[in-house]
Amino acid sequence: MDGGPRVPEQRRPGSVTLTDREALRFGVLGPVRAWRGEEQLSTGSPQQRALLAALLLREGRTATAAELIDALWGAEPPSQALAALRTYASRLRKVLTPGVLVSESGGYAVRGLREGALDLAAAQDLAAQAEKARAAGDLRRARTLLNEALAVWDGEVLAGVPGPYAETQRVRLEEWRLGLLESRLDMDLEQGCHAEAVSELTALTAAHPLRERLRELLMLALYRSGRQAEALAVYADTRRLLAEELGVDPRPGLRKLQHRILKADPALAEPSSPAAEPAVLPVRPAQLPASVPDFTGRSAFVEELSEVLSSASQAAGRVMAVSALAGIGGVGKTTLAVHVAHRARGAFPDGQLYADLQGAGPRPAEPETVLGSFLRALGTADSAIPDSLDERAALYRSVLDGRRVLLLLDNAKDAAQVRPLLPGTGGCAALVTSRVRMVDLAGAHLVDLDVMSPEEALALFTKIVGEERVAAERESALDVVAACGFLPLAIRIAASRLAARRTWTVSVLAAKLADERRRLDELQAGDLAVKATFELGYGQLEPAQARAFRLLGLADGPDISLAAAAAVLDLPPEDTEDLLEALVDTSLLESAAPGRYRFHDLVRLYARACAERDEQPPSERQAAMSRLLDFYLATAARVYAIERPGDRLVDHLQPAEYPGLTFEDRRRAQDWLYAEAVCLLACVRQSATGGTLRRAIDLLWASVDLAESGANSREYEAAAAALRRTAQEAGDVRAEARASVVLSNARLFSGVFDQAYREALEAFQLAEAAQDPLPSCWAANVLGSTAFYQNRHDDAEGYFSQAIEKFRGCGDLAGTAAALCNLSRLHLATDRADTAVVLARQGTDIYQELGHTLRGANGRYAFGMALAKTGQHASAAEQLEEALRVFRDSRQRLWEGMTLFRLADVDLDARRPAQAASNAEMALTVLRGIGGEWRRGHVLTVLGKALNGIGQSGRAQVCWREALDIYENLDSPEAAEVRKLLAPMAAA
């Protein structure tokens, strides 16, 4: 950013007497323009604008008449050049504020402008601020400031202005702009935004093919995105182009980068900051849970762990420190780890990360999911996060390299779950808690945490209950903590009970513990002490609180919202909240976030045992889970109806007796669905039995956006497969038909077409046998789509026609529109473009009549494709861009990616290969991990064509070879087209 253009002298705000409304502003980073306040002024003829531009760019200095004549006309000025110059100056004076354009020493100057009055000055100021921010290590702010500076440009600099001076300035300012752009892209890569950068860099290298710095950045972005072969192909393309155009070899920096890529240099996977620049995180996460105010004892452990962390924070270049705390549930592992982490956080200024790995539960957290959460917390964009565990772990280690971050991994299952989550270099440290000793976690400092000593246990009890009450009954207090087995969690719950009951004495509590069925010496044995204490706490609950405790523990989700809890308890939200907050006060429930609650895993197990023992009649348990299912079904159906007005699916779902939520708009409905996705899918799996099976299937069907968007596609597909198995085992033909439809639809979205076809065929036959009309409509549509993707066009046309007929028979206009749009795509593939346009327009018109925003975007998608094939590229792009806007707004990643792919195809047909390459790159980024390999093969094929069109034939070959591998593995006929594309290159 050094060496930016100088700008005119400007007055400081204090010396300006004009109001903001009257102040002059000028623009040269685009057409030469002037404004007084918000009013745009006439700047006259091209030569008159050339004079104004020359004066604005003279930095407030006087330009002689001779200099200005040379600037406007060069070596061959007209005979009346001086007179013309004076005329232009006179006209400008009449337009501008008096005193701005001055005459002196036989020339002219622009003086007295306000600070920031010239757009170039504003851009230069932003660039200077960005340079300072980068030097201070604040890359995030530097990137933001550079983006603001680049946004000041409004097209070609000095657009339409003639003369040699204007041409020189255009070149100079364009070079400066590219330098700023390269600086920002360099920072993009430093912050891990590799995938996002590839698309922009592809377009830039097409526009500036001989600019080696852009090629270097593109190679690095591709390599860090896992595309090594393409990175090397960029070098080969660059070397060939430089030899052909300039007769030179690539510069040393580019050659060195190629060698490092060939050797797979591990350092290339790391952000490369200048040595003098302090390494910082773009975001400094502070995720540690709050430390308990009454932390007691454990002083030896606190000192031991603090010393390990302190040494780690100073261990630049050495192996990072890992401390693993092991102990039984309730022994205080998390409390100790959180306390130590807060104490040490000053030694880790770049942030603290926290994750509950849920190792003691039935579904431990997947390492790749945790890594995704950590990368987002560290400022990595979703589009830059890879799919595979190995790639995420590598990027995570790269982002943390050179930084001092403390990691707290709570409730780990085993060492295998922990290893991918560990930073890779010194300066970072990790605290791990688990119920198992991690002897197989290499290099870990192992700490075995036992129960408290009697003195520590009594001290904790005293802090919670109060010194006065305990001092009067010290022996009884010792009996209480002994009955709790000296377990911190048990002591905390017992003490909280006593603290909440001022009329109790300590001896009353001790007597209640003594009356339990187990003797005190038995209560000291591990988890039994926790159970005994839970029983004490549970036994002191009010009846309504005890019922809430029992029933809420039945739900499988990781937490529960207030609205869902109200459904479980069959109570108004206000009463439910009172009960839940009372349980939080007794430490039997945790408040995970405003309006959300969760159980400790041990407490949940105990709550379920209480429900099985005490909830009478037993049907109350089933009724509670049935209400929860109804709540999710009714709410999901309402979300579906808001997204798809006029769609008949909601009329064919099982009735829900318990009402759901209502929403003011689409955005809030979507927010609910995606926020509740994990809990909703857990409810589906839990309800896959008996009398709730059909409603569980319908809930999954109504939540189809979770699969179609790609947000929860794997979990959704697994749940659908489980429901179908249960329906088969139960011999419920209707339920099996619907589950098969849901599963076939999910397989279609994930690109597994063979399975999708088999399941849709089975669903169609079962639905016909069960006389269930809507599943047969959907199944026919899926059959048509899978046959179309498998190039069985005659079969596909038959299925689509059947789907149209069946949807019309059900009065389902939205379904009819969907099948019409699908049939339109088939007509395109069979060279019937004119009828394809008609069919797509029919489908789109239906969607518009229904007010169908989301599915209307699908109609525009089909309509845009049809228009493109008839040569109406501008109209096609307009339809597709509108569809893209809706898909992005609706969080439909699958359709967003596919629309970008179709736009790339339109760009190719319209001979815009650079834009095609950019859109295809963005499609690859968006579709990463969703949509299946077949769709990825299509995008790679189009990307290869676009790259070949901009002269990057090496990269094109790499893309086509990858596409060919995909198609051959799938035994797909598209392989033949790709072989034809590769044939000329192989021959060469």
JOSULPE-V434173 format. One record per helix or strand of 3 or more residues. SS is the DSSP state (h for helix, s for strand). FROM is the first residue (numbers start at 0). LEN is the number of residues. If there is no record, write none. Layout:
BEGIN
ss:from:len
SS:FROM:LEN
SS:FROM:LEN
END
This chain:
BEGIN
ss:from:len
h:12:3
s:23:4
s:32:4
s:38:3
h:45:11
h:64:9
h:80:15
s:100:4
s:106:4
h:118:17
h:138:13
s:153:6
h:163:27
h:193:14
h:211:13
h:227:18
h:251:11
h:265:4
h:298:15
s:320:6
h:332:15
s:351:5
h:366:11
h:381:3
h:388:12
s:405:7
h:414:5
s:428:6
s:444:4
h:453:12
h:466:6
h:473:10
h:487:12
h:505:9
h:519:4
h:526:13
h:542:10
h:561:8
h:572:13
s:589:4
s:595:3
h:600:14
h:618:25
h:648:4
h:665:10
h:676:10
h:689:13
h:704:4
h:712:18
h:732:17
h:752:18
h:772:17
h:792:17
h:812:17
h:832:18
h:852:17
h:872:17
h:892:17
h:912:14
h:931:18
h:952:17
h:974:13
END
